[in-house]
Amino acid sequence: MTNTTMKICVVGISLSKGGAERSISVLTSMLTEMGHDVHLVLLNDQIDYPYSGTLFNLGEHKDSENDSLYKRLKRFKKLRQYLKLKQFDFIIDHRPKNNYYREVFYKQYLYRGIKTIYVLHSSRQVLNTEMQRDHFIKIHKNNYCNVAVSNYIETELLKVNGLHNSTTIYNAYDPDWMQSRDLIGHPLKGKTYVLSYGRIEDSIKDYKFLIDSFLRSNLWKEDVFLVILGDGKDKETLEMYVKEHDGNDFIVFHPFTPNPFPYIYNSKFVTLTSRYEGFPMVLLEALSIGVPVVSLDIISGPNEIVINEENGLLVADRDTGLFAESMVKMFKNDTLYKKCKTYASKSVERFSKEQISLQWEQLLKDEE
């Protein structure tokens, strides 16, 4: 706990359905436990995860059917008045930054006069492209700090563009997640299954690749299920795709839940097949409660969490045959599985709330 209480405003789009959103939830808890006066500003009225501090829900003032420019400006005026009234020491902004003119508006009007920290959650950034890169560099250079959620984002996106006011602070896990274990009365109770979960957008998460790999593994012939947990725009399309294949009875979809931990805890292992990430919380969440993982070794994240054949398996190429082999290996190699399961939670201790809190506290104190 810090001896200096600061007023900190955490800004996010929502607290709903995504790993980045859950990380915001954990951050508000960490900052509050440090003794800071924490306020959470949400742009959309979507709250599935718990939070700590005072909520300013700008989404409550949003008319989803008729959200005119005039109404948006009225909401932003409310936000500016709130920020001025509370006189925050820091703003920690988790929004995606992908529109230059919007960011100019935020920096020059909404956040004017307040030390700002941008948190970058994705390896897909405007800084990757030639278009408007120089403009975004100027915006990021004016921040108190740019926090990357992976070393890749810090070194390959921020510092390579001259943004040396940058550092890596990983997302944290909450030890309270271990308390959620039971699937009492659930149809999955007693079944053997592999789990994948998250927002079902195939252009990002590539669930079709996972489905093809699972079917190719033939694990379903041994009464092993693939459970896909979540909602999203491609869910219905994927459900129809599954029906076209043998083994479709062993691929089941379950709706999003804000508490996936009973599903995780009772799974054999958790998979990740995304096309890109920043710091994939699904891997951290699974390992933190002692469940091994099988993940594609995509850019940004997995190889900073997964130690191959120590707490899970990293698959080098996006190849259904290789991924199928890795799932079979994790399922059938009992020695490997027990080793990964035993080491899983210990392997991510450096991502605990306790450890990550120290890094945030040091960053906020550096100004003193």
N, C-alpha and C positions, 0 to 999 in steps of 0.2 A: 504494500500500500504506500502511495506517495505522500510526502509531507506537504506538497503543494497541490491544492485543488484548482483545476482548470475547468473552464466552461468549454465543452467540446460538442460540436454539431456534426453528426454523422448523416450524410445524405445518400439516399438510395432510390432506385425506381420502385421497388416493392420488397416485401418479405415473403415471397411466394415462389415455391416450386424449384428453384435453382440452387446450385452449390454456392455461387457467389452470394446469393441472398441469405443462405444459412450462415455463411462466414460473417455477414454483417450482423446477424443475430448474436453470434458468439463475440464479436468485437464490442458491441454495446455492453455485454455482460462483463468482459474483461476490463473495459475502461471504468465501468461503475465500481467494480471490485477494487480498482486502484484508488478509488476515492474521488474520482472526477464527477463533475456535474454534467451528465450526458443527455443530449437531446437528439432525437431521431426524426429526420424529415423524410417523409415518403411522398413521391410524386403520384403514385397510384394507390388506390384504396384496396390493396391486396395484402393480407397479413395471415400467413400460415405458421410462422415460426415465432417463438417467444422473443422478447426483447427487454432490455433494461433501460431505465431513464424515462424522460418525458417525450411523448409522441406529439409531433406536429404533422398531422395527416393532411397534406395538401390535396390528396386524392378525393377527400370527402367533398371538396368544392368543385369537383370535375363533373361536367355533364357529358356522359359518354355518347349521347345521341346528337348533341349540338355543341361541340366544343369549338367555338369560334375563336378567332385570333383575339378578339376583345376579351373573351372570358379567360383565355390563357394569360393575357397580360394582367388581368385583375388578380389571378392567382399568384403570379410572380410578384406583383406589388405586395400582396399579403406576406409572401416569403421574405422579401426585402425588409419589410417593416419588422417582421419577427427577428431576423438576423440582427438588425440595428438595435432593437429593444433589448435583446439578451446579451449583446456585447461579447460574442464568443472569442475565446483565445485561438481556437482552431476550427476549421471546417475540414472534415475528412470525407471526400467525395468519391463515391463508388459507381457513379453513372458511367455507361459507355460514352467515350468521347469520339464521336464520328461525324459531327457537323460543325464546321469551323465557325460559322456565324452564331450558332447557338452558344459555343464556348466563349466567344468574345462577349456575348450578352451576359453570361454567367460571371465571367471574370471582371468585366468592367462595370457591371451594374449590381448584380445580386451579391457577389462576394467582395465587392470593393472595400478595401481597408481591413480585410480579415486574412490572417495567414491560412493558406490553403494547401492541403495535401490531397493529391490525386492518387487513387488506388487503381492500378491497371490489372484487370482480371483475365484478359484474353491475349493470346499470341497473335490474334488478328486485329491489328490496329491500323489507323490511318497512317501511322508512322512507317508501316510496311510499304506504302505506295508513294509514287512520285507526286501525286495530286495533293496539293495543299500541305505537303510535308513541312516546308519551311514555316508556314503559318502556325502549325500545331507545335513545332519546336519552340517558337517564341512564347506560346501560351504556357507550355510545360516549364520553360526556363524561369518563368515568373512565380512558380509555386515555391512554397517553403520546402517541399520535398515531393518527389514522385515515388510512390511505393509500388514495387513490382511484387506479384505473388509467386514469382519463380525467378531463379537465376537467369534463365533464358531471356525472359522479358527485360530484366535489368541490363544484361550485357549485350544482347543482340538487337534490342529495339530502342532502349533508352540511351545507354552510354555510347553506342555506336553512332548515335545522332547528336552527340555532344551534350547530352542531358546528364551532367555529372551530379546534379542535385537529386540523385536517385539512389535507392537502396532496395534490397529484397527483404520483405517480411512475409513469411509464409502464413497462410490461413491456419487457424488453430482448431484443435478438437476439444470437445468438452467431455471430461471423464464421466459426467452424469449420463452420457449416452449408453453406458454399460447397464444401466438400470432397466432398459427396455429389452426384454428377452422373449417374452411369451407370445405364442400364437395360439393360445387356448381357444378351441372351438373353430379355428380357421381351417378351411379345406386343405391347406398346405401342411398342416400339422402331421408329422410323421413321414412326409414325403421327402425324397432326396431331390434337390434341385440346385441349379446354377442360377445366379441372380444378376440381372442388369437393371439399373434404374436411373431415372432422370427424365428430362423433358424430351418428348418423342418428336424430334425434328431430325429426319433422316439425313439431311444435307450436312448436319453437324455431328450427330451421334452415330450414324451409320449402323442402325439396328439391322438393316437388311444383310449386311456383312456378317453380323453376329448370328443371325438366324441361319444363313447359309453354312457358316462354320459349324454351328451346333448340329445341324442335320447331317453334315458330312462326317462329324465325329462318331455318329451312330451311338452316342450315349443314350439316346432315347430308347434304343433297343434293349437297354439294361434298366429300364424304368426310371431313368433320370429325366427330370423336367428342366426346361428353360423358362424362368419366370421373368417377364418384363414388366417392371413396375413404374407407372407414370402415365401422364396424359400429354397430348400435343396434337398438332395439326396432321401428323402422318400416321396416327394410331390406327384409324380405320383402314387405310391403304395397306398397312403392314399386316393387319389381321386377315385381310383378304388374300394377301400374298402367301401367308402361312397355310391357308386352307388348300392351296394348290399342291402341297407336297405331302409325301408320306412322312409320318411322324408328327403331323400337325396336332394330334391330341396331346402331345407332350410339350407344346409351347403355349403357355398361358399368359394372358395379359391381366394385370390388376391395376386399378386406378391409383392415381397419385395419393399419397398419404404424407402428412407433415412429419410423421414418425415412422421412418422406414426401418428402424433398428431391429424390431423383432424379425422382419424379413431377412435382414442382413445376418443376424446372429444365427438363424436356423438354416442358412444356406451352406452349401458345400464350399463355394467360393464365389467371389464377385468378379464380373468382367467389365472391361472398358474397351470400346472399339471406336471412339470418337475420331473424327478427321482432324480436329484441333481442339486444344484446351488452353488453359492458363495454368491453373493448379487444380487438377480434378479432385474435388472433395469426395467423390464416391470411393476413391482408393484410400484416402485418409480415414474416412468414416468406417470402412470395412476393417482395415488393419487395426485401428484404435480399439476395436472391440474383439480382436483376436481372430478375424476371418481372413484367410489368404486371398490373393487376387491374381487374375490373369489379364494382362493389359497389352495392347499394342504400344510399342515404344514410339509414340508420336512426339512431334515437337512440343516442348514446354510442358513439364509436369511429371509424367510417369517415371522417368529415370531419376528424378529428384526425390521420389517417394519409394519406389519399388527397387529392392535389391534382388537381382535375378537369382532364383533358386535359394533364397534366404527367407524372404517373406512372401514371395509370389513368383510369377513368371512374366518376363518381358519378351514380347514377340516382335522381332526386328522389322518384318515386312507385312504389309497389308495383303496377306495371302490366306485364303480360306483354309487351304490345306495345312499351313503352318499353325494357324490359330486352332484348328480342330485338333491337331496333334498335341498342342499345349494343353488344351482342355482335358484330353484323354490322359496326358501325363500327370496333370495335377490330380485327376480323379483316381487313377489306378496305381500310381507310384506311392505306396503308403509311407515309405521312409521320407520321401520329399514332402509329402503333404503334412505329416506330423512335424517335421522340421519347420516348415513355413508357418504352420498354425501356432506352434510354441513360441516362435520369435516375432510373430506379427505385431502384437501390441508394444513390445519392447522396442521394435525397430522404428517406431514413430514417436518416441518420447520427446524428441526435440521439437515436435509440433504441438505439444501440450499447451493449454491455456497459460500455465505457469511460466513456461519458457518464452512463449510468444509475447506475453504481457511485458516481460522484461525488455524486449526489443522495442515495443511501442513506447514504453516509459522512457527509455533512453532517447528515442527520436524526439519525443515531445519536450524533454528536458534540455536538448542540445541548444535551444534558443536562450536558455537562462544564462 
